[in-house]
C-alpha cells in the first residue's frame, strides 16, 4: 500500500492507495518534496511524521486502519503485515507506528486533487445528515453526496470519508437515518460538520426511533434505511441503503421551507427567486 502525498502539501492531499497490496508500504511524494514538507503534511493529516532524526517516515497504524474499518478480512491481512514488519524491526507495537520508505516521482497525468475539488466547488448539492449507532454510541456526519437511485425498490446512496471519525460506526451499522435538510435545519448541518465535539451532548435535540437509531426529530425530513451494500472507492466508502420508513418535522410545514444547499464552500437557501422558468399552473 502507498501513502501518497499530493501537491500542494496539506492534510486533504494525504491519501491511502493500493490498500489491498500488503507486500509493499511506502510514502510517495513528488520530486523535490523535502523531509520537512512530508513531515508537515503527515502531521496535519494525523497520519504520521518524518522527523529530521529519522531515516524514514513513520506512519500511524490507526490512521491506516480507519480507511477499512469494519472489513475483518482486510484488518486480518493488515495485522499479518504488521507482525512481519515487527519481526524486521519496522513496527513498534507500543507506539503503533510502522516505518515506510519514501519514493519520489512525478505525479501521473490527470487531475490533481485540488483541480478536482475546484471543478465540484461550483456544483451545488443538497445537504443531508447521516446518523447511526452500531452499539458503541451515536454518531452523525454532514453529507452532500446523498442521491436517490431507485424508487422501486426505494434505494439511495451516499459516501463517507475514511478519515471521518463517524465512518467506522456507519459502515458497521445495519441501519442509518438519512436527514434531508431544509434551510431551518442549518444548525444540524453545522453541528455534524464540526469535528472534535460531542455532537450528541445536547440530549434535547435528538432522540431514538423505536428501532433504536439516533435521529434529529425536528429536521425537515428523514428516512430510516437499511444498509444493502458498501464498496470502497478511493479514500471513501460508498453506502447503498434501502429506505424502510420516513418522517418529517412535526409541524409539517416543510413544503414552505427553502431547501438547504451547499455551494462554493458555503450554505445557501434555495428560494423561489432562483427559478429560471415559472411552472405552469
N, C-alpha and C positions, 0 to 999 in steps of 0.2 A: 504494500500500500504506500501511497505517496501523500505527504503533506505539502500542498502547493501554496507557495507564497506569491500572490499576484502583484500587480503594479497599477496604481500607486499602493504603497505598503500600508495596509490598515487591517483591522480585525476582520472586516467583511470579506477580505480577499485571502483569508487563510482557509483552505478547504481540504477535505479528505477525499482522495480519488483512488480508484482501483482497490476498494475496500475488501474485495474478495481475494486479493492476491496476498498471501501470507509469507512468501519466501523472499520478500524484499520490504524494506522500511526506510524511507529516506525523505528528506526535505528537498523540494525542488524550487529553485529560485532563478530569476533571470540573471544573465551575465552582468557583472558589475555591482550586484547587490552585496552590501557589506554585512559583516557579522552583526554589527550594531543594529542595522535595519532589520535583519532577520529576527534578532532578539526582541526588538520593539514590537514587530508585528505579532510574534508568537505570544508575547506577554499581554498585548491588548486583546487577543482572542482567547486568553486563558488556556492556550494550547501547550505552552512550554516556555523554554528560554534558551538563549545561546550566549552564555557569559564569556567574557574575554579569557577567563582562566580555563575554559574547557575547549577541547579539540573538536567536539561535536555538539550539536544542539541536543537537548533532552526534551522529550515530548511527554506530556501528562497522559497517562493511560486512561484516566477517567474521561478526558476530553474525547479520546478516540471512541470509547465505549458509548458515549452519548449518541454517536451517529447511527448506531444499530441497536439501541436499547430495545429489549423485548424479543430480539432474534436469538433464541437459545443456541441454535446451531452455530451461528456466527460467533457468538460470545465464547463458545467452547473452543472454536478454532483460534480465536484471538488469545485465549488463555494458554493454549498449547504453544503459540508463538512466543508469548511472554516467558513461559517456562524454558524454552530453548534459549531465549535471549538471556535469561538469568544464569543459565549454565555457562554462558560465554562471558558473563560479567557485564552485560549491556543493560540489564534491567535491575532496578532497585525496588524490591517489594515495599521497603519502608517508606521511600519517597513516592512510590507509584509512578516513577518516570523511566522511560526507555530511551537509549541513545539512538540517534538517527544521523547518518552522514548526509552531507549536502551535495546535491548535483546541480550544476549551473548550466543553463542553456537558454536559448531564445524561445519565447512563447510561440506556440504553433499558430499558424494563420487563423484568423477568425476574430469574433468579437471578444473584447476584454469584458470582465465583469462590470466595470464602470460604464462601458458603452452599452451593454445590455440593459443595465438599470436605467440609464438615461433614456433609452428607447421607450421603456414602460412608464417612465415618470410622467409622460404626457397622456397616458392611457388611464382614464378614470375607472374606479372599481367600487362596487358596493362593499359595505363593511359588515362583518359578522364577528361574533364572539363564540368560541367553542369551549364548552366546559365538559369535564369528565371526572370520574373518580374510580380508580381500579382497586380501591380498598386501602390505599395509602394516604388518602386525603384529597380534597377537591383541588382542581387546577383549572385555569382559564387562560386563553390567549385570544388576541385580536387577529383576524384573518381577512385578507382581501382576495383570497383565492377560491372562495366558495362559488360553485355554479351548479346548476341543475343538469342532469344527464338524460333522465328519462322520467316520464310521468307514469308509465305503466311498465314495470314497477317504479315507484317513486324513488329514484336514485339521485344522489348528489355527491359531489366530490370537493375535497379541499386538500391543501398541503400543509405540512408542519415542518419547520426547520429543525435540523438535527442539533442546532446549538440552543434551542429553546428549552428551558427547564421543564416546561409542561409537556414536551413531546413524549418522553418515556411513559407517562401516565396515560396520555391519549392513545398511543399506539398499543398499550397493554389492556385497554378497556374494551368491553364488549359492546358498549353503547355510549353515545355522546349526546349533548344538546347543542344544536346549532341555533344561535340567536341572530335573527336578521334585523339589523338596527335601523331605526329612524333617527331623525335629527335630535329628537329629545333624549336619545339614548347615548349621546356623545360621552357621557360620564362612564358608561360601561366600556366603550371603545378605549378611552384613555386609561381606565383602571387596568384592563387586561393587556395593554400595550406597555405598561410600566414595569420594568424589571426591578428586582431586589426588594419587593414588598410582599406582604401577605394580602393577596387580592380578596381573601375571604374573611379578613379580620372583622369587618363590619357585618355582623350576622343579621342586621335589619334589612339588608339589600338583596339577600339570596335565601333560597330555601332548597328543599329537595322534593323531587317528584315522588309519587307513591312507589315508583320502581327504583328509587334510590339516587338518581342522577342529580347533581347540583345544578341549579339554574337561577337566572335572574327573572323573577315573575313579572316585573313591571316594564320589561322591554316590549317593543312594538310587536314582534312575532317570534316564535321559537318552534323548533322541530326537534322532537326526540327521535333519534335514529340509531339503528343497529349497524355495527361495523360489518361490512361484507368482505372487503379485502384491503390489503395495503401493498404498496410497491415502492421500493427505494428508487429515487430519481435524483441523481447528483447529490446535493447536500440537504435534500428534503425527503420526506416520505409522503406519498400520495395516499389519501384515505378515501375509500369508496364506502358510502353508508346508505342504508335504506330507511327512509322516513316511516315511522310507525305511529306517530302521534304529533299533533300540532296544537298550538295555543297562541293567545295574543294578550295584550295588555287588558286588564280587567275593564277599563272604561271603553274599550273597543272603538276608539276614535282614530285608529292608525291610518285610515284612508285619507284623513285630512292632514296627515303629517308628512313633511318633506323627507324623502329617503336620505340617509347619510351616505356620503360618497367621499372616497379618498383620492385626491388628485394632486400631483406635483408636491408631495410631501406635506400636505395639509388636509384638513377636513372641510367638506362643503355640504350644504343642504341643497338638494335638487328641487327647485320650485317650479311653479307653472310658468315663470318668466323665462325659463330655459327652453321652453318648447319652440321648435323651429317650424313646425306645422301644426295648425289647430285642427283637432279631430272633429269630424262631422258629428252633429247631434249632441 
